[in-house]
Amino acid sequence: MNNTCNQCGECCKLFFINLNEEEYNSREFRTIFDDLAVVEDYSIASDCGANFLAKKDDGSCIYLEDNSCSIHESRPQVCRSFFCDSTEDEYQTMREIIKEAKRNLDNVIDPISKKK
């Protein structure tokens, strides 16, 4: 297990990133409800999903730029913990989702490249 990011950006495109209490209360990160209201109580924020990082219109993380994390040095703990090559059981479903997304992308790209 390498525990290094290969910068494919798939996890940033496929998952909601939830901030822990300290990260949420720091107000350093843009969240999905920032334009609507700030939920002061973290337990209420986590119950309604207000602690999720904001997303772009395409569904990717607001901080993803050119398949790289623009806040990599200060990224949330959950982003620091997950790696595509992790063998931890808690990430099994996430790894499977990423593998499936990559297979689907390969199935789209491969037929296109064969036409050239």
C-alpha positions in Angstrom: 0.0 0.0 0.0 1.5 3.3 -1.1 -0.9 5.7 0.5 0.0 8.3 -2.1 -2.5 10.2 -4.3 -2.2 9.4 -8.0 -4.1 12.7 -8.7 -6.7 11.1 -10.9 -9.4 13.3 -9.2 -12.0 10.5 -9.1 -12.6 10.7 -5.4 -13.0 14.4 -5.7 -15.6 13.9 -8.4 -17.6 11.0 -7.0 -18.0 11.7 -3.3 -19.3 14.2 -0.9 -16.6 15.3 1.4 -17.8 15.9 5.0 -15.9 18.1 7.3 -15.3 17.1 10.9 -16.4 19.4 13.7 -13.1 21.3 13.9 -12.9 21.9 10.2 -16.5 23.0 9.9 -16.2 25.4 12.8 -13.0 26.9 11.4 -15.0 28.3 8.4 -11.9 27.8 6.3 -13.8 25.6 3.7 -16.7 26.5 1.5 -19.6 24.2 2.2 -22.8 23.4 0.2 -25.0 25.7 2.3 -22.6 28.7 2.4 -24.7 30.7 0.1 -27.9 30.0 2.0 -27.1 30.1 5.7 -24.5 29.1 8.3 -25.6 26.4 10.6 -23.8 27.2 13.9 -24.3 23.9 15.7 -22.1 21.2 14.2 -24.4 18.3 15.2 -27.3 20.0 13.3 -25.0 20.7 10.4 -23.8 17.1 10.1 -27.4 15.9 10.4 -28.6 17.9 7.4 -25.3 17.7 5.4 -24.3 21.3 5.8 -20.8 20.1 6.7 -20.2 18.9 3.1 -17.7 20.7 0.9 -19.2 22.8 -1.8 -19.5 21.2 -5.3 -19.1 22.6 -8.8 -21.9 22.3 -11.3 -20.4 19.1 -12.6 -20.5 17.5 -9.1 -16.8 17.7 -8.4 -15.3 19.2 -5.3 -15.0 23.0 -5.4 -11.3 22.7 -4.7 -10.5 20.4 -7.6 -8.5 22.1 -10.4 -7.0 20.2 -13.3 -7.4 16.9 -11.4 -5.4 18.3 -8.5 -6.5 19.5 -5.1 -6.0 23.3 -4.9 -6.0 23.0 -1.0 -3.9 19.9 -0.8 -1.7 21.1 2.1 -4.7 22.1 4.2 -7.3 19.5 2.8 -9.9 18.0 5.2 -9.0 15.0 7.3 -11.2 12.6 5.3 -9.3 13.6 2.2 -6.0 12.9 4.0 -7.2 9.5 5.1 -8.5 8.0 1.8 -6.3 6.6 -0.9 -7.3 4.5 -3.9 -4.8 1.9 -2.9 -5.9 1.8 0.8 -6.7 -1.7 2.1 -8.8 -0.5 5.0 -12.2 -2.1 5.1 -14.0 1.2 5.7 -12.9 2.3 2.2 -13.9 -0.9 0.3 -17.1 0.6 -1.2 -15.3 3.8 -2.2 -12.6 1.9 -3.9 -15.2 -0.2 -5.8 -17.0 2.9 -6.9 -13.8 4.5 -8.2 -12.8 1.2 -10.1 -16.2 1.1 -11.7 -16.0 4.8 -12.7 -12.6 4.2 -14.3 -13.9 1.1 -16.1 -16.8 3.1 -17.5 -14.5 5.9 -18.6 -12.1 3.4 -20.3 -15.1 1.9 -22.1 -15.9 5.3 -23.5 -12.4 6.4 -24.3 -11.2 3.1 -25.8 -13.8 2.8 -28.6 -13.1 6.5 -29.5 -9.3 6.0 -29.7 -9.8 2.9 -31.9 -11.7 5.0 -34.5 -8.7 7.1 -35.1 
